[in-house]
Amino acid sequence: MGIVYYNQTKGFPYVVYGDVTPLSVSFLDLQTQWDEASQSVIIMWHVQNQINNNYFEIMKSEDGINFTTIGSINGIENRFIIKAYSFVDQTSNSLTTNYKIKQVDLDGKEHYSSDVQLQ
């Protein structure tokens, strides 16, 4: 049994055979920005190929090792377009805070972005 995918850049379908489990989400980037006016951090990320995506958890760490969840955003279940997401951390009191995103599938599987440090 094969899975049919559509190549958006080349414009043609292709089939992959075998036991194929595509990643639920492809993270394209993760960025942070300090907003002086609101004294908060804006966390922005882009994803594509959202398959069985349930939600994202925004995580932060002061030491870059121990991360805690500070919020969540619902995802789009099945979309193959590039989608931008953002979250505002109004509790940051350090300009050396680390952030990463945890993506959770409809079946509970988790995938993580790389982490990024606010500087």
N, CA, C and O of each residue as an XYZ file, in Angstrom:
476
protein
N       0.854     -1.175      0.000
C       0.000      0.000      0.000
C       0.891      1.226      0.000
O       1.867      1.282      0.749
N       0.579      2.184     -0.808
C       1.362      3.403     -0.886
C       0.560      4.601     -0.436
O      -0.668      4.562     -0.374
N       1.259      5.646     -0.128
C       0.629      6.904      0.238
C       0.913      7.890     -0.871
O       2.065      8.034     -1.281
N      -0.101      8.573     -1.370
C       0.070      9.538     -2.446
C       0.289     10.922     -1.846
O      -0.509     11.390     -1.034
N       1.367     11.565     -2.250
C       1.673     12.924     -1.840
C       1.643     13.815     -3.064
O       1.803     13.337     -4.188
N       1.440     15.097     -2.857
C       1.451     16.042     -3.961
C       2.617     16.986     -3.757
O       2.715     17.644     -2.721
N       3.492     17.055     -4.728
C       4.660     17.921     -4.666
C       4.251     19.318     -5.118
O       4.027     19.549     -6.306
N       4.155     20.247     -4.174
C       3.671     21.590     -4.499
C       4.649     22.373     -5.360
O       4.226     23.217     -6.151
N       5.947     22.115     -5.226
C       6.913     22.893     -5.993
C       7.054     22.385     -7.418
O       7.325     23.172     -8.325
N       6.878     21.087     -7.635
C       7.020     20.523     -8.978
C       5.673     20.329     -9.669
O       5.611     20.234    -10.895
N       4.589     20.272     -8.884
C       3.271     20.190     -9.463
C       2.817     18.823     -9.919
O       1.964     18.725    -10.801
N       3.365     17.759     -9.342
C       2.922     16.426     -9.739
C       2.813     15.528     -8.503
O       3.519     15.725     -7.514
N       1.910     14.533     -8.580
C       1.782     13.602     -7.459
C       2.869     12.532     -7.519
O       3.388     12.221     -8.591
N       3.209     11.971     -6.350
C       4.124     10.843     -6.302
C       3.659      9.901     -5.205
O       2.941     10.309     -4.293
N       4.065      8.646     -5.293
C       3.625      7.621     -4.358
C       4.830      7.094     -3.594
O       5.881      6.843     -4.183
N       4.682      6.927     -2.285
C       5.709      6.333     -1.445
C       5.158      5.011     -0.942
O       4.066      4.970     -0.374
N       5.904      3.925     -1.145
C       5.457      2.597     -0.729
C       6.169      2.166      0.544
O       7.281      2.614      0.825
N       5.524      1.295      1.311
C       6.120      0.757      2.520
C       5.481      1.357      3.752
O       4.463      2.045      3.679
N       6.096      1.083      4.874
C       5.594      1.590      6.153
C       6.113      3.003      6.335
O       7.222      3.203      6.830
N       5.334      3.962      5.947
C       5.758      5.359      5.951
C       4.956      6.128      6.994
O       3.726      6.112      6.989
N       5.671      6.796      7.881
C       5.020      7.662      8.855
C       5.632      9.045      8.713
O       6.702      9.301      9.265
N       4.984      9.935      7.991
C       5.549     11.271      7.818
C       5.497     12.046      9.126
O       4.653     11.780      9.982
N       6.394     12.995      9.274
C       6.356     13.866     10.440
C       5.043     14.631     10.439
O       4.538     15.017      9.385
N       4.502     14.846     11.614
C       3.224     15.542     11.729
C       3.329     16.999     11.306
O       2.395     17.561     10.735
N       4.459     17.593     11.587
C       4.672     19.003     11.273
C       6.133     19.192     10.909
O       7.017     18.606     11.535
N       6.383     20.000      9.910
C       7.749     20.399      9.584
C       7.953     21.825     10.100
O       7.339     22.767      9.601
N       8.822     21.973     11.107
C       9.140     23.302     11.613
C      10.092     23.975     10.637
O      11.126     23.408     10.281
N       9.747     25.183     10.202
C      10.605     25.929      9.287
C      11.515     26.887     10.031
O      12.670     27.075      9.650
N      10.998     27.494     11.093
C      11.811     28.404     11.885
C      11.160     28.647     13.236
O       9.996     28.308     13.453
N      11.923     29.234     14.132
C      11.455     29.676     15.449
C      12.239     30.929     15.775
O      13.470     30.923     15.762
N      11.525     32.002     16.067
C      12.165     33.289     16.340
C      11.571     33.916     17.592
O      10.413     33.681     17.934
N      12.376     34.708     18.260
C      11.891     35.475     19.407
C      12.264     36.939     19.222
O      13.254     37.278     18.575
N      11.446     37.783     19.805
C      11.696     39.222     19.700
C      11.235     39.888     20.985
O      10.116     39.657     21.443
N      12.094     40.715     21.566
C      11.741     41.471     22.750
C      10.951     42.699     22.321
O      11.398     43.456     21.460
N       9.786     42.899     22.913
C       8.959     44.068     22.625
C       9.076     45.030     23.800
O       8.495     44.811     24.862
N       9.820     46.073     23.594
C      10.097     47.040     24.662
C       8.823     47.704     25.167
O       8.673     47.915     26.370
N       7.915     48.033     24.277
C       6.692     48.748     24.665
C       5.842     47.936     25.646
O       5.318     48.485     26.616
N       5.707     46.641     25.396
C       4.865     45.815     26.277
C       5.666     45.038     27.304
O       5.100     44.333     28.140
N       7.006     45.168     27.241
C       7.894     44.429     28.149
C       7.594     42.929     28.096
O       7.461     42.274     29.130
N       7.490     42.401     26.884
C       7.168     40.988     26.700
C       7.972     40.430     25.527
O       8.601     41.169     24.769
N       7.930     39.105     25.404
C       8.624     38.413     24.330
C       7.589     37.883     23.336
O       6.609     37.251     23.728
N       7.813     38.143     22.064
C       6.966     37.597     21.012
C       7.683     36.387     20.436
O       8.806     36.497     19.945
N       7.027     35.229     20.497
C       7.580     33.989     19.961
C       6.833     33.698     18.664
O       5.603     33.643     18.651
N       7.576     33.509     17.569
C       6.977     33.289     16.253
C       7.592     32.049     15.627
O       8.796     31.820     15.743
N       6.758     31.246     14.959
C       7.281     30.105     14.240
C       6.419     29.818     13.022
O       5.239     30.165     12.970
N       7.048     29.171     12.041
C       6.371     28.769     10.808
C       6.481     27.261     10.676
O       7.520     26.669     10.968
N       5.386     26.646     10.228
C       5.371     25.207      9.977
C       4.732     24.949      8.620
O       4.065     25.811      8.049
N       4.955     23.749      8.128
C       4.254     23.301      6.925
C       3.964     21.817      7.066
O       4.506     21.146      7.944
N       3.103     21.312      6.191
C       2.739     19.899      6.175
C       2.187     19.429      7.519
O       2.702     18.477      8.106
N       1.159     20.082      7.996
C       0.535     19.691      9.252
C      -0.369     18.481      9.010
O      -1.393     18.583      8.333
N       0.019     17.349      9.566
C      -0.732     16.099      9.423
C      -1.132     15.619     10.812
O      -0.268     15.372     11.654
N      -2.427     15.485     11.060
C      -2.939     15.043     12.366
C      -2.431     15.914     13.508
O      -2.204     15.427     14.616
N      -2.258     17.179     13.239
C      -1.758     18.128     14.235
C      -2.889     18.524     15.180
O      -3.970     18.906     14.732
N      -2.642     18.436     16.468
C      -3.649     18.816     17.459
C      -3.367     20.213     18.010
O      -4.189     21.119     17.873
N      -2.203     20.379     18.633
C      -1.881     21.675     19.226
C      -0.383     21.823     19.446
O       0.381     20.866     19.318
N       0.018     23.050     19.780
C       1.400     23.373     20.105
C       1.456     23.832     21.556
O       0.554     24.522     22.031
N       2.519     23.449     22.256
C       2.810     23.990     23.578
C       4.043     24.862     23.458
O       5.039     24.464     22.853
N       3.975     26.046     24.033
C       5.106     26.949     24.047
C       5.832     26.705     25.360
O       5.228     26.752     26.432
N       7.137     26.443     25.269
C       7.919     26.085     26.441
C       9.063     27.072     26.615
O       9.596     27.603     25.640
N       9.435     27.313     27.883
C      10.567     28.200     28.129
C      11.425     27.673     29.248
O      10.996     26.863     30.070
N      12.667     28.161     29.258
C      13.650     27.733     30.243
C      14.604     28.885     30.518
O      15.011     29.603     29.605
N      14.951     29.049     31.774
C      15.946     30.068     32.135
C      17.367     29.522     32.007
O      18.317     30.287     31.842
N      17.512     28.172     32.086
C      18.850     27.580     32.031
C      19.135     26.820     30.730
O      20.243     26.319     30.542
N      18.151     26.730     29.836
C      18.337     26.028     28.577
C      18.237     24.517     28.684
O      18.445     23.812     27.697
N      17.920     24.007     29.874
C      17.837     22.561     30.098
C      16.445     22.155     30.561
O      15.831     21.257     29.984
N      15.957     22.806     31.585
C      14.663     22.483     32.188
C      13.589     23.409     31.631
O      13.532     24.588     31.978
N      12.732     22.860     30.755
C      11.691     23.645     30.103
C      10.343     23.410     30.773
O      10.034     22.294     31.192
N       9.545     24.468     30.871
C       8.178     24.367     31.371
C       7.231     24.974     30.340
O       7.604     25.882     29.598
N       6.018     24.469     30.304
C       5.013     24.966     29.372
C       4.412     26.258     29.903
O       4.014     26.335     31.066
N       4.347     27.277     29.043
C       3.779     28.567     29.453
C       2.489     28.886     28.709
O       1.833     29.884     29.008
N       2.121     28.056     27.748
C       0.881     28.288     27.016
C       0.716     27.292     25.899
O       1.614     26.498     25.618
N      -0.443     27.337     25.259
C      -0.694     26.440     24.129
C      -1.548     27.144     23.083
O      -2.269     28.100     23.370
N      -1.439     26.638     21.868
C      -2.198     27.168     20.730
C      -2.709     25.980     19.929
O      -1.956     25.044     19.661
N      -3.969     26.007     19.549
C      -4.520     24.956     18.701
C      -3.847     24.977     17.341
O      -3.557     26.039     16.791
N      -3.605     23.791     16.811
C      -3.021     23.673     15.488
C      -4.097     23.433     14.452
O      -5.282     23.337     14.772
N      -3.671     23.339     13.219
C      -4.565     22.981     12.115
C      -4.342     21.503     11.860
O      -3.204     21.066     11.686
N      -5.416     20.729     11.836
C      -5.288     19.273     11.783
C      -4.571     18.764     10.540
O      -3.608     18.009     10.667
N      -4.997     19.141      9.368
C      -4.407     18.626      8.132
C      -4.333     19.731      7.083
O      -5.312     20.011      6.392
N      -3.173     20.348      6.972
C      -2.939     21.386      5.959
C      -1.525     21.234      5.436
O      -0.607     20.872      6.172
N      -1.366     21.515      4.159
C      -0.054     21.367      3.546
C       0.519     22.715      3.107
O       1.377     22.779      2.226
N       0.042     23.770      3.720
C       0.523     25.111      3.415
C       1.456     25.577      4.537
O       1.479     24.996      5.622
N       2.209     26.616      4.263
C       3.031     27.222      5.307
C       2.121     28.077      6.178
O       1.341     28.884      5.671
N       2.224     27.898      7.479
C       1.363     28.600      8.443
C       2.242     29.245      9.508
O       3.165     28.620     10.030
N       1.945     30.495      9.821
C       2.658     31.226     10.868
C       1.853     31.181     12.164
O       0.630     31.314     12.153
N       2.546     30.995     13.263
C       1.945     31.028     14.592
C       2.741     32.001     15.450
O       3.917     32.257     15.191
N       2.089     32.540     16.473
C       2.807     33.407     17.404
C       2.175     33.321     18.787
O       1.014     32.941     18.940
N       2.969     33.682     19.783
C       2.546     33.651     21.175
C       3.309     34.753     21.891
O       4.474     35.003     21.581
N       2.666     35.412     22.843
C       3.309     36.481     23.606
C       3.546     36.003     25.027
O       2.614     35.603     25.726
N       4.813     36.047     25.449
C       5.193     35.703     26.818
C       5.315     36.992     27.615
O       6.291     37.730     27.481
N       4.320     37.253     28.439
C       4.315     38.469     29.246
C       4.951     38.253     30.615
O       4.975     39.164     31.443
N       5.465     37.050     30.853
C       6.044     36.745     32.162
C       7.564     36.702     32.140
O       8.185     36.420     33.164
N       8.169     36.975     31.002
C       9.623     36.887     30.918
C      10.271     38.027     31.699
O       9.920     39.196     31.544
N      11.222     37.648     32.539
C      11.961     38.660     33.304
C      13.455     38.547     33.045
O      14.260     39.128     33.773
N      13.824     37.809     32.021
C      15.227     37.613     31.696
C      15.420     37.715     30.198
O      14.632     37.164     29.429
N      16.439     38.402     29.786
C      16.735     38.510     28.364
C      17.577     37.339     27.865
O      18.028     37.353     26.719
N      17.796     36.325     28.705
C      18.524     35.130     28.275
C      17.630     33.893     28.361
O      18.113     32.783     28.586
N      16.349     34.089     28.185
C      15.386     32.990     28.235
C      15.454     32.155     26.960
O      15.623     32.694     25.866
N      15.324     30.835     27.106
C      15.276     29.903     25.977
C      13.843     29.484     25.741
O      13.069     29.320     26.684
N      13.488     29.310     24.466
C      12.141     28.887     24.087
C      12.226     27.718     23.118
O      13.190     27.603     22.361
N      11.222     26.856     23.141
C      11.029     25.834     22.119
C       9.546     25.504     22.050
O       8.772     25.852     22.941
N       9.170     24.830     20.980
C       7.769     24.498     20.743
C       7.624     22.975     20.757
O       8.397     22.259     20.121
N       6.624     22.497     21.491
C       6.266     21.081     21.457
C       4.982     20.957     20.653
O       3.985     21.612     20.956
N       5.010     20.113     19.626
C       3.834     19.862     18.808
C       3.256     18.521     19.229
O       3.994     17.546     19.371
N       1.933     18.461     19.432
C       1.266     17.237     19.869
C       0.261     16.804     18.807
O      -0.589     17.585     18.378
N       0.376     15.532     18.387
C      -0.530     14.943     17.397
C      -1.881     14.628     18.022
O      -2.043     14.683     19.241
N      -2.841     14.299     17.177
C      -4.156     13.864     17.652
C      -4.067     12.580     18.468
O      -4.904     12.338     19.337
N      -3.050     11.751     18.190
C      -2.881     10.497     18.938
C      -1.943     10.642     20.139
O      -1.611      9.646     20.782
N      -1.515     11.863     20.446
C      -0.690     12.121     21.619
C       0.809     12.091     21.390
O       1.566     12.396     22.312
N       1.271     11.733     20.193
C       2.711     11.745     19.911
C       3.209     13.185     19.926
O       2.494     14.113     19.548
N       4.463     13.349     20.375
C       5.041     14.688     20.521
C       6.267     14.852     19.627
O       7.022     13.907     19.396
N       6.443     16.076     19.133
C       7.602     16.443     18.335
C       8.046     17.828     18.815
O       7.211     18.663     19.161
N       9.346     18.066     18.835
C       9.890     19.316     19.354
C      10.638     20.095     18.294
O      11.288     19.524     17.419
N      10.533     21.416     18.390
C      11.360     22.291     17.567
C      12.740     22.374     18.213
O      12.944     21.903     19.332
N      13.663     22.966     17.509
C      14.926     23.348     18.132
C      14.626     24.462     19.112
O      13.594     25.123     19.001
N      15.508     24.678     20.063
C      15.270     25.801     20.970
C      16.066     27.010     20.511
O      17.073     26.894     19.814
N      15.585     28.166     20.921
C      16.200     29.421     20.539
C      16.289     30.298     21.777
O      15.403     30.269     22.631
N      17.358     31.075     21.872
C      17.564     31.935     23.041
C      17.288     33.385     22.698
O      17.761     33.905     21.687
N      16.514     34.024     23.557
C      16.280     35.464     23.413
C      17.548     36.171     23.850
O      18.072     35.912     24.934
N      18.039     37.062     23.005
C      19.266     37.798     23.355
C      19.082     39.266     23.194
O      20.010     40.036     23.445
